[in-house]
Amino acid sequence: MSSRPLFVVLGLGDGSGTGSAAARVFSQAGYRIALIARSGRDTAQKLADELNNTGGEAAAFPVSAYNYATVHDVFGNIDRHWPNAQLRAALFNAGHGVWKGFLDVTEEDIDAGVDVNIRAAYSFSREVILRQKELPLNDKGKRGTLLFTGATASLRGNVTTSGFAPGKSALRILSQSLAKEFDKQNIHVAHSIIDGQISTARQRNLHGEEWSSNPDNKLLPESIAQSYLYLVDQDRSAWTWELDLRPAHEKW
Ligand SMILES: NC(=O)c1ccc[n+]([C@@H]2O[C@H](COP(=O)([O-])OP(=O)(O)OC[C@H]3O[C@@H](n4cnc5c(N)ncnc54)[C@H](OP(=O)(O)O)[C@@H]3O)[C@@H](O)[C@H]2O)c1
């Protein structure tokens, strides 16, 4: 039985963004990796195969959608796959929103955003904390770390973000509430403001060659993931609740 600590990540996109980069970085750092992604995508299984073929230990856990019940249930699947695993680090990486004028935001848009950014995040946090609070302290003096990926919209609304920013800001305040409540139990909760565009395949296709080849205008998923590992490795005498990451030439 492997004694690697477990890292759970929810939200892998197409495999080129932050969630997948975090899975690779934590796998290299010696974690077992549970990959939660919406079913119908083969990203999670492909990534699990990649990690298993490069010395890691990973498994894919598909869900039909992100909501309270699906996230609750998928943690049961992870427990059955790796009984007694020590869930030392977890990343809630999914985000959903629409970019349009306020009067065009529909009730369906609101429901989808609330399901992903709020209901799924509550459920994920609950499942992680229930497991981490039972763990012994590790060599950093903590039981585990719970990470959230935020965005500029976590802090600031704008003309086309009424269908996105409320969800991201809710996630941020949830994470702060959890940090205040569970720090005392030596569970480290941290939120990252990603204040710029991430170099995912989708963004590179959208912005074209000139944008893609400029090294100063976007965040590399691998670099975000290294920052997440840094947060997890912080000892409890000095840990971060909120990290704020932006590329060197972001116009802020
Ligand atoms: N891309 C950027 O420029 C940027 C900038 C700042 C912050 N962020 C944030 O960074 C995180 C990672 O984004 P990324 O760009 O690296 O990856 P991404 O490809 O944009 O995927 C975002 C994540 O959200 C989930 N998602 C997307 N649309 C969804 C929908 N309609 N319903 C349910 N889930 C949905 C995806 O889950 P599945 O894996 O299951 O498909 C995916 O994991 C997100 O929280 C995002 O808000 C992104």
The ligand as an SDF file (V2000), in Angstrom:
LIG
                    3D

 48 52  0  0  0  0  0  0  0  0999 V2000
   -8.3060   31.1410  -18.1860 N   0  0  0  0  0  0  0  0  0  0  0  0
   -8.0440   32.3040  -17.6150 C   0  0  0  0  0  0  0  0  0  0  0  0
   -7.5090   33.2250  -18.2480 O   0  0  0  0  0  0  0  0  0  0  0  0
   -8.3790   32.5160  -16.1610 C   0  0  0  0  0  0  0  0  0  0  0  0
   -8.0560   33.7330  -15.5600 C   0  0  0  0  0  0  0  0  0  0  0  0
   -8.2820   33.9180  -14.2040 C   0  0  0  0  0  0  0  0  0  0  0  0
   -8.8540   32.8970  -13.4640 C   0  0  0  0  0  0  0  0  0  0  0  0
   -9.1940   31.7130  -14.0700 N   0  0  0  0  0  0  0  0  0  0  0  0
   -9.7480   30.6500  -13.2490 C   0  0  0  0  0  0  0  0  0  0  0  0
   -8.7890   29.6260  -13.2130 O   0  0  0  0  0  0  0  0  0  0  0  0
   -9.4360   28.3570  -13.0470 C   0  0  0  0  0  0  0  0  0  0  0  0
   -8.8860   27.4120  -14.0520 C   0  0  0  0  0  0  0  0  0  0  0  0
   -9.1600   27.8860  -15.3290 O   0  0  0  0  0  0  0  0  0  0  0  0
   -8.3210   27.4440  -16.5720 P   0  0  0  0  0  0  0  0  0  0  0  0
   -8.4270   28.5470  -17.5520 O   0  0  0  0  0  0  0  0  0  0  0  0
   -7.0020   27.0270  -16.1410 O   0  0  0  0  0  0  0  0  0  0  0  0
   -9.1630   26.1700  -17.1230 O   0  0  0  0  0  0  0  0  0  0  0  0
  -10.5200   26.1440  -18.0160 P   0  0  0  0  0  0  0  0  0  0  0  0
  -10.2810   25.3220  -19.2050 O   0  0  0  0  0  0  0  0  0  0  0  0
  -11.0450   27.5100  -18.2070 O   0  0  0  0  0  0  0  0  0  0  0  0
  -11.4880   25.3580  -17.1000 O   0  0  0  0  0  0  0  0  0  0  0  0
  -12.0970   25.9460  -16.0010 C   0  0  0  0  0  0  0  0  0  0  0  0
  -12.6570   24.8860  -15.1080 C   0  0  0  0  0  0  0  0  0  0  0  0
  -14.0230   25.1390  -14.8400 O   0  0  0  0  0  0  0  0  0  0  0  0
  -14.8430   24.0670  -15.2370 C   0  0  0  0  0  0  0  0  0  0  0  0
  -15.9060   24.5600  -16.1010 N   0  0  0  0  0  0  0  0  0  0  0  0
  -15.7990   25.3410  -17.1620 C   0  0  0  0  0  0  0  0  0  0  0  0
  -16.9990   25.5560  -17.7060 N   0  0  0  0  0  0  0  0  0  0  0  0
  -17.8810   24.8830  -16.9410 C   0  0  0  0  0  0  0  0  0  0  0  0
  -19.2790   24.7110  -16.9780 C   0  0  0  0  0  0  0  0  0  0  0  0
  -20.0320   25.2360  -17.9440 N   0  0  0  0  0  0  0  0  0  0  0  0
  -19.8630   23.9630  -16.0580 N   0  0  0  0  0  0  0  0  0  0  0  0
  -19.1160   23.3660  -15.1080 C   0  0  0  0  0  0  0  0  0  0  0  0
  -17.7850   23.5070  -15.0250 N   0  0  0  0  0  0  0  0  0  0  0  0
  -17.1850   24.2620  -15.9310 C   0  0  0  0  0  0  0  0  0  0  0  0
  -13.9920   23.1100  -16.0050 C   0  0  0  0  0  0  0  0  0  0  0  0
  -14.3110   21.8360  -15.4890 O   0  0  0  0  0  0  0  0  0  0  0  0
  -14.0230   20.4450  -16.2950 P   0  0  0  0  0  0  0  0  0  0  0  0
  -12.5840   20.1560  -16.1120 O   0  0  0  0  0  0  0  0  0  0  0  0
  -14.8300   19.4190  -15.6300 O   0  0  0  0  0  0  0  0  0  0  0  0
  -14.4150   20.6690  -17.6900 O   0  0  0  0  0  0  0  0  0  0  0  0
  -12.5660   23.5490  -15.7200 C   0  0  0  0  0  0  0  0  0  0  0  0
  -11.9490   22.7740  -14.8030 O   0  0  0  0  0  0  0  0  0  0  0  0
  -10.9310   28.6240  -13.1370 C   0  0  0  0  0  0  0  0  0  0  0  0
  -11.4620   28.6810  -11.8340 O   0  0  0  0  0  0  0  0  0  0  0  0
  -11.0020   29.9960  -13.7770 C   0  0  0  0  0  0  0  0  0  0  0  0
  -12.1620   30.7020  -13.4030 O   0  0  0  0  0  0  0  0  0  0  0  0
   -8.9710   31.5020  -15.4010 C   0  0  0  0  0  0  0  0  0  0  0  0
  1  2  1  0
  2  3  2  0
  2  4  1  0
  4  5  1  0
  4 48  2  0
  5  6  2  0
  6  7  1  0
  7  8  2  0
  8  9  1  0
  8 48  1  0
  9 10  1  0
  9 46  1  0
 10 11  1  0
 11 12  1  0
 11 44  1  0
 12 13  1  0
 13 14  1  0
 14 15  2  0
 14 16  1  0
 14 17  1  0
 17 18  1  0
 18 19  2  0
 18 20  1  0
 18 21  1  0
 21 22  1  0
 22 23  1  0
 23 24  1  0
 23 42  1  0
 24 25  1  0
 25 26  1  0
 25 36  1  0
 26 27  1  0
 26 35  1  0
 27 28  2  0
 28 29  1  0
 29 30  1  0
 29 35  2  0
 30 31  1  0
 30 32  2  0
 32 33  1  0
 33 34  2  0
 34 35  1  0
 36 37  1  0
 36 42  1  0
 37 38  1  0
 38 39  2  0
 38 40  1  0
 38 41  1  0
 42 43  1  0
 44 45  1  0
 44 46  1  0
 46 47  1  0
M  CHG  2   8   1  16  -1
M  END
$$$$
